[in-house]
Amino acid sequence: MNIEVSASFKKMTTKAIFSIVLFLLVYVLLLLLAIGITVLCLIGAFYVITVRPSFITLALGVGLGSLGFFVLGFLFKFMFKKHKIDRTHLTEITAANEPKLFQFIASIVEEVGTDFPKKVYVSADVNASVFYDSSFWSMFFPVKKNLQIGLGLVNGISEQEFKAILAHEFGHFSQRSMKVGSYVYYVNQVIFNMLYDNDSFDKTIQKWANISNYFSIFLMISVKIISGIQWVLRKMYEFVNIAYLALSREMEFHADEVAANVAGITPLQESLLRMDLVDASYNKVLDFYGDKVGSNFKSKNIYEEQVFVLNYLANESQLQYKNNLPLVTAVEMSKFNKSKLVIENQWASHPSVEDRCANLERVGIHKQFENNNLAKFIFQDFEKIQENITSRLFSHLDINETFEAVSLTDFKNEFIQKQAENSFNTIYNGYYDNKDIMHFDIENAPTIGKQEELEQLFSKEKIDLVYEYLAVSNDEQTIQNILDGAIKLKSFDYDGHKFKSTEADTLLPQLKKEKEDLKERIIQNDIVIFNYFRQLATVDHQEAILIGKYKVFFAFDRSFDISFEQYSMLMQATEFLSVVTPIEQIKPKLLKVYEIEVEIKKEIREMLESNLYKKVLTPEIIASFELYLKEDYLYFSGDKYIESELELYSQAISYYRFVLSRGYFVIKKELLDFQNQLVINRTVAILN
């Protein structure tokens, strides 16, 4: 198989080759400079030692000589660095225990025209990849690749989709046109190594400096020279990295075309579109057990539970099924994306799913296949593998304690219950999932037009209105960032028209007006919704309760914005804690933290006393808050941070953010549940 490369691929390859050549020229110049410095240092060292031989001149000479060698060593150290993939989370499988799977892989390898993997592993994740241990010398000597197959992925795809995915992975290495990408990747890794992977090199310098003060003087000079070299390399890294990422995106399209030649475009498209749902279902199961840490419960087979969650989420979204798997269409995937702004993300290593699917449509290769069973049936004993990998996932738990496995039935019941607790009733059709109830004058809310039915209030058109408003708001902020220079680019597309970044200001008035118009329409609909439920509440003699709940929500909404702003200010003020900060700057920065803490602590005290947060405040959160409020902590003393105080602060502030957000959700849900109960009451009254 030899697929013709696209014009875009050729263009990005040319840019990538140019970036490599430019890097080599810069590197050679830096190397010549380092050699020159080393030679001069050695001559100087020889002169110092021979002119007046003594212990001091010997030490100064050795120190001067080491200056040049450390600069030169810095430029060569990447050659001895090996990038070894962590395999502790992987389980190797062989042809002896999985003959059908290995035959399946062999047929794909033969069709793609590449080598069979050196080893095949299974992992817990929702992915598949080809990987290998690499070093500088991998550019010149071929390295056999290994295949990793994630069980979370296998659980959510068909056999033909599995074939397409593996063909895509092998496609990265089967075509000669892909080799340039490997070279650009290695160059990228070389620069990265010299910029950021310096732990062992820094330790060597430190050990050498500790031998003698005479050495440390010259090592300080070498560090300054190396810093200058790194400044040059940072400029090169950005240039080479952009070229690599652009080529990487084209390589994804190219590998997709390889997969299309093997399996056709439909299986790859359908698996790409479903993958977010498969990944979400896997992570929801992990979150379920994450909440059970400390309660001595674990899963026997996390993948059985993933399948249940996958189908649960698919049914909630009213998806159709194909080959016993949820069918996510491009329309379904993008139905909430109403943005008209198109910006090429030059820092993305992969194109978007939408772009990949569109490119596959242009490839247009369709293949017929006799059957399309679930991918898991290719494995000899998939359930056993699932249970083994699940056991490894929970192996970090205390072996001295007894853990009870949650039955699948119990998992289903508890999961459904938690979903109900953490979501709004289906009567709202997702209207409130990403929007708040817009503020309006509740005492003087007008009765607008004809009273609509419940289905009309939360129809597809009304949902689209919400997402159009969100899209325009996000587009406005992004364009403002372009105008301010926070996002650097030459041009962008909006609503099918191309704009230079300097023309961004011409769009803002249009977007502001569009946003205000959409907001007004949503407010009008929210008033109609209120009137609908007020009418039901009047019949039930609960109008005052409904109005009271709206007032509580509006008041909480306003206070939430203020509280979250305080939280954001605190996070900004404490950014220095996560970076190396000179001692003389720490105390002045902490004074700002103490000032903001006064307001934060005041709000925490109010939280502990308020009935609004009772459902959110757990004993652990209350204990953390009380310990945090107990005294005014310093966090720093002498020349060291007080780690115990910082840990206490970090936990309390994390809980503070959680309580704020969770409290907001609970109050909103109580209002919406009350409205839902009014609907139930009316339905019961009609039936009776």
KAGI-V827408 format. One record per residue. N is the residue number from 1. SS is DSSP state (alpha for helix, beta for strand, coil for the rest). OMEGA is omega as a letter, one per 30 degrees, with the letter a starting at -180 (NA if undefined). Layout:
N&SS&OMEGA  N&SS&OMEGA
This chain:
1&coil&l  2&coil&a  3&coil&l  4&coil&a  5&coil&a  6&coil&l  7&alpha&l  8&alpha&l  9&alpha&l  10&alpha&a  11&alpha&a  12&alpha&l  13&alpha&l  14&alpha&l  15&alpha&a  16&alpha&l  17&alpha&l  18&alpha&a  19&alpha&l  20&alpha&a  21&alpha&l  22&alpha&l  23&alpha&a  24&alpha&l  25&alpha&l  26&alpha&a  27&alpha&l  28&alpha&l  29&alpha&l  30&alpha&l  31&alpha&l  32&alpha&l  33&alpha&a  34&alpha&l  35&alpha&l  36&alpha&l  37&alpha&a  38&alpha&l  39&alpha&l  40&alpha&l  41&alpha&l  42&alpha&l  43&alpha&l  44&alpha&l  45&alpha&l  46&alpha&a  47&alpha&a  48&alpha&a  49&alpha&a  50&alpha&a  51&alpha&l  52&coil&a  53&coil&l  54&coil&l  55&alpha&a  56&alpha&a  57&alpha&l  58&alpha&l  59&alpha&l  60&alpha&l  61&alpha&l  62&alpha&l  63&alpha&l  64&alpha&l  65&alpha&a  66&alpha&l  67&alpha&a  68&alpha&a  69&alpha&l  70&alpha&l  71&alpha&l  72&alpha&l  73&alpha&l  74&alpha&a  75&alpha&a  76&alpha&a  77&alpha&a  78&alpha&a  79&alpha&a  80&alpha&l  81&coil&l  82&beta&l  83&beta&a  84&coil&a  85&coil&l  86&coil&a  87&coil&a  88&coil&a  89&coil&a  90&coil&l  91&beta&a  92&beta&l  93&beta&a  94&coil&l  95&coil&a  96&coil&a  97&coil&l  98&coil&a  99&alpha&a  100&alpha&l  101&alpha&a  102&alpha&l  103&alpha&l  104&alpha&l  105&alpha&a  106&alpha&a  107&alpha&l  108&alpha&l  109&alpha&a  110&alpha&a  111&alpha&a  112&alpha&l  113&coil&l  114&coil&a  115&coil&l  116&coil&a  117&coil&l  118&coil&l  119&coil&l  120&beta&a  121&beta&l  122&beta&l  123&beta&a  124&coil&a  125&coil&l  126&coil&l  127&coil&l  128&beta&a  129&beta&l  130&beta&a  131&beta&l  132&coil&l  133&coil&a  134&beta&l  135&beta&l  136&alpha&a  137&alpha&l  138&alpha&l  139&alpha&a  140&coil&a  141&coil&a  142&coil&l  143&coil&l  144&coil&a  145&coil&l  146&beta&l  147&beta&l  148&beta&l  149&beta&l  150&beta&a  151&alpha&l  152&alpha&l  153&alpha&a  154&alpha&a  155&coil&a  156&coil&a  157&coil&l  158&beta&a  159&alpha&a  160&alpha&l  161&alpha&l  162&alpha&l  163&alpha&a  164&alpha&a  165&alpha&l  166&alpha&l  167&alpha&l  168&alpha&a  169&alpha&l  170&alpha&a  171&alpha&l  172&alpha&a  173&alpha&a  174&alpha&a  175&coil&l  176&alpha&a  177&alpha&a  178&alpha&a  179&alpha&l  180&alpha&l  181&alpha&l  182&alpha&l  183&alpha&l  184&alpha&l  185&alpha&a  186&alpha&l  187&alpha&l  188&alpha&l  189&alpha&l  190&alpha&a  191&alpha&l  192&alpha&a  193&alpha&a  194&alpha&a  195&alpha&a  196&alpha&a  197&coil&a  198&coil&a  199&alpha&a  200&alpha&l  201&alpha&l  202&alpha&l  203&alpha&l  204&alpha&l  205&alpha&a  206&alpha&l  207&alpha&a  208&alpha&a  209&alpha&a  210&alpha&a  211&alpha&a  212&coil&l  213&alpha&l  214&alpha&l  215&alpha&a  216&alpha&l  217&alpha&a  218&alpha&l  219&alpha&l  220&alpha&l  221&alpha&a  222&alpha&l  223&alpha&l  224&alpha&l  225&alpha&l  226&alpha&l  227&alpha&l  228&alpha&l  229&alpha&l  230&alpha&l  231&alpha&l  232&alpha&a  233&alpha&l  234&alpha&l  235&alpha&l  236&alpha&a  237&alpha&l  238&alpha&a  239&alpha&a  240&alpha&a  241&alpha&l  242&alpha&l  243&alpha&l  244&alpha&a  245&alpha&l  246&alpha&l  247&alpha&l  248&alpha&l  249&alpha&l  250&alpha&l  251&alpha&l  252&alpha&l  253&alpha&a  254&alpha&l  255&alpha&l  256&alpha&a  257&alpha&l  258&alpha&l  259&alpha&l  260&alpha&l  261&alpha&a  262&alpha&a  263&alpha&a  264&coil&a  265&alpha&a  266&alpha&a  267&alpha&a  268&alpha&l  269&alpha&a  270&alpha&l  271&alpha&l  272&alpha&a  273&alpha&a  274&alpha&a  275&alpha&l  276&alpha&l  277&alpha&l  278&alpha&a  279&alpha&l  280&alpha&a  281&alpha&l  282&alpha&a  283&alpha&l  284&alpha&l  285&alpha&l  286&alpha&l  287&alpha&l  288&alpha&a  289&alpha&l  290&alpha&l  291&coil&a  292&coil&l  293&coil&a  294&coil&a  295&coil&l  296&coil&l  297&beta&l  298&beta&a  299&beta&l  300&coil&a  301&coil&a  302&alpha&a  303&alpha&l  304&alpha&a  305&alpha&l  306&alpha&l  307&alpha&l  308&alpha&a  309&alpha&l  310&alpha&l  311&alpha&l  312&alpha&a  313&alpha&l  314&alpha&l  315&alpha&l  316&alpha&l  317&coil&l  318&coil&l  319&coil&l  320&beta&a  321&beta&l  322&beta&a  323&coil&l  324&coil&l  325&beta&l  326&beta&l  327&beta&l  328&coil&a  329&coil&l  330&alpha&l  331&alpha&l  332&alpha&a  333&alpha&a  334&alpha&a  335&coil&l  336&coil&l  337&coil&a  338&coil&a  339&coil&l  340&coil&a  341&beta&l  342&beta&l  343&coil&l  344&coil&l  345&coil&a  346&coil&a  347&coil&l  348&coil&l  349&coil&a  350&coil&l  351&coil&l  352&coil&l  353&alpha&l  354&alpha&a  355&alpha&l  356&alpha&l  357&alpha&l  358&alpha&l  359&alpha&l  360&alpha&l  361&alpha&l  362&alpha&l  363&alpha&l  364&coil&l  365&coil&l  366&coil&a  367&coil&l  368&coil&l  369&coil&a  370&coil&a  371&coil&l  372&coil&l  373&coil&l  374&beta&a  375&alpha&a  376&alpha&a  377&alpha&l  378&alpha&a  379&coil&a  380&coil&l  381&coil&a  382&alpha&a  383&alpha&l  384&alpha&l  385&alpha&l  386&alpha&a  387&alpha&l  388&alpha&a  389&alpha&l  390&alpha&l  391&alpha&l  392&alpha&l  393&alpha&a  394&coil&a  395&coil&a  396&coil&a  397&coil&a  398&coil&a  399&coil&a  400&coil&l  401&coil&l  402&coil&a  403&coil&a  404&beta&l  405&beta&l  406&beta&l  407&coil&a  408&alpha&l  409&alpha&l  410&alpha&l  411&alpha&a  412&alpha&a  413&alpha&a  414&alpha&l  415&alpha&l  416&alpha&l  417&alpha&l  418&alpha&l  419&alpha&l  420&alpha&a  421&alpha&a  422&coil&l  423&coil&a  424&coil&a  425&coil&a  426&alpha&l  427&alpha&a  428&alpha&l  429&coil&l  430&coil&a  431&coil&a  432&coil&a  433&coil&a  434&coil&l  435&coil&l  436&coil&l  437&coil&a  438&coil&a  439&coil&l  440&coil&a  441&coil&a  442&coil&a  443&coil&a  444&coil&a  445&coil&a  446&coil&l  447&coil&a  448&coil&l  449&coil&a  450&coil&l  451&coil&a  452&coil&l  453&coil&a  454&alpha&a  455&alpha&l  456&alpha&a  457&alpha&a  458&coil&a  459&coil&l  460&alpha&a  461&alpha&l  462&alpha&l  463&alpha&l  464&alpha&l  465&alpha&l  466&alpha&a  467&alpha&l  468&alpha&l  469&alpha&l  470&alpha&a  471&alpha&a  472&alpha&l  473&alpha&l  474&alpha&l  475&alpha&l  476&alpha&a  477&alpha&a  478&alpha&a  479&alpha&l  480&alpha&l  481&alpha&l  482&alpha&a  483&alpha&a  484&alpha&a  485&coil&l  486&coil&l  487&coil&a  488&coil&l  489&coil&a  490&coil&a  491&beta&l  492&beta&l  493&beta&l  494&beta&l  495&coil&l  496&coil&a  497&beta&a  498&beta&l  499&beta&l  500&beta&a  501&alpha&l  502&alpha&l  503&alpha&a  504&coil&a  505&alpha&l  506&alpha&a  507&alpha&a  508&alpha&l  509&alpha&l  510&alpha&a  511&alpha&l  512&alpha&l  513&alpha&l  514&alpha&l  515&alpha&a  516&alpha&l  517&alpha&l  518&alpha&l  519&alpha&a  520&alpha&l  521&alpha&l  522&alpha&l  523&alpha&l  524&alpha&l  525&alpha&l  526&alpha&l  527&alpha&l  528&alpha&l  529&alpha&l  530&alpha&a  531&alpha&l  532&alpha&a  533&alpha&l  534&alpha&l  535&alpha&l  536&alpha&a  537&alpha&l  538&alpha&l  539&alpha&a  540&coil&a  541&coil&a  542&coil&a  543&alpha&a  544&alpha&l  545&alpha&l  546&alpha&a  547&alpha&l  548&alpha&a  549&alpha&l  550&alpha&a  551&alpha&l  552&alpha&a  553&alpha&a  554&alpha&l  555&alpha&l  556&alpha&l  557&alpha&l  558&alpha&a  559&alpha&l  560&alpha&a  561&alpha&l  562&alpha&a  563&alpha&a  564&alpha&l  565&alpha&l  566&alpha&l  567&alpha&l  568&alpha&l  569&alpha&l  570&alpha&l  571&alpha&l  572&alpha&a  573&alpha&a  574&coil&l  575&alpha&a  576&alpha&a  577&alpha&a  578&alpha&l  579&coil&l  580&coil&a  581&coil&l  582&coil&a  583&alpha&a  584&alpha&l  585&alpha&a  586&alpha&a  587&alpha&l  588&alpha&l  589&alpha&l  590&alpha&l  591&alpha&l  592&alpha&l  593&alpha&l  594&alpha&a  595&alpha&l  596&alpha&a  597&alpha&l  598&alpha&a  599&alpha&a  600&alpha&a  601&alpha&l  602&alpha&l  603&alpha&l  604&alpha&l  605&alpha&l  606&alpha&l  607&alpha&a  608&alpha&a  609&alpha&a  610&coil&l  611&alpha&a  612&alpha&a  613&alpha&a  614&coil&a  615&coil&a  616&coil&a  617&coil&l  618&coil&l  619&alpha&l  620&alpha&a  621&alpha&l  622&alpha&a  623&alpha&l  624&alpha&l  625&alpha&a  626&alpha&l  627&alpha&l  628&alpha&a  629&alpha&a  630&coil&l  631&coil&l  632&coil&a  633&coil&a  634&coil&a  635&coil&a  636&beta&l  637&beta&a  638&coil&l  639&coil&a  640&beta&l  641&beta&l  642&coil&a  643&alpha&a  644&alpha&l  645&alpha&l  646&alpha&l  647&alpha&l  648&alpha&l  649&alpha&a  650&alpha&a  651&alpha&a  652&alpha&a  653&alpha&l  654&alpha&l  655&alpha&l  656&alpha&l  657&alpha&l  658&alpha&a  659&alpha&l  660&alpha&a  661&alpha&a  662&alpha&l  663&alpha&l  664&alpha&a  665&alpha&a  666&alpha&a  667&alpha&l  668&alpha&a  669&alpha&l  670&alpha&l  671&alpha&a  672&alpha&l  673&alpha&l  674&alpha&l  675&alpha&l  676&alpha&l  677&alpha&l  678&alpha&l  679&alpha&l  680&alpha&l  681&alpha&a  682&alpha&a  683&alpha&l  684&alpha&a  685&alpha&l  686&alpha&a  687&alpha&a  688&coil&NA
